[in-house]
Amino acid sequence: MPDYRYRLDFQVRDYECDMQGIVNNAVYQHYLEHARHQFLKEVGLDFAAFTREGINLVVIRAELDYRLPLQSGDRFWVGLNVERLTKVRFVFIQDIFRAADDKPVLNARVIGTSLNRRGRPMLPEAIDRLLGDTN
């Protein structure tokens, strides 16, 4: 199992399940997004403050590989790492595991950037520092 920079625990709620009794595939993206937002808060970055400053953090690509379905009441956790891809792009590498046995549920790569007021890609200094130097 990889080392993660951040980990967040969850529990499946009944209304997140579909007619088959498993978590609906779209709900996993909510789990991933919540983990990303909590991670940013944890490292001192305020998603809402960026927006007020005219900087929008956006997802430009999401790749999800579903491996094992979760059911109502299952406890699980999301592990997260973040890396720089280019000067203005970064990737969140996120995995979901069922807590009872640490079996992999989902693997994801979520690529993002930030846009300035004119809609042009850029990275604010705080995000640049978070990602570190790529040289």
Secondary structure, DSSP 8 states (H G I E B T S, - for coil): ----SEEEEEE--GGGB-TTSBB-TTHHHHHHHHHHHHHHHHTT--HHHHHHTT-EEEEEEEEEEE-S--BTT-EEEEEEEEEE-SSS-EEEEEEEEETTTTEEEEEEEEEEEEE-TTS-EE--HHHHHHH----
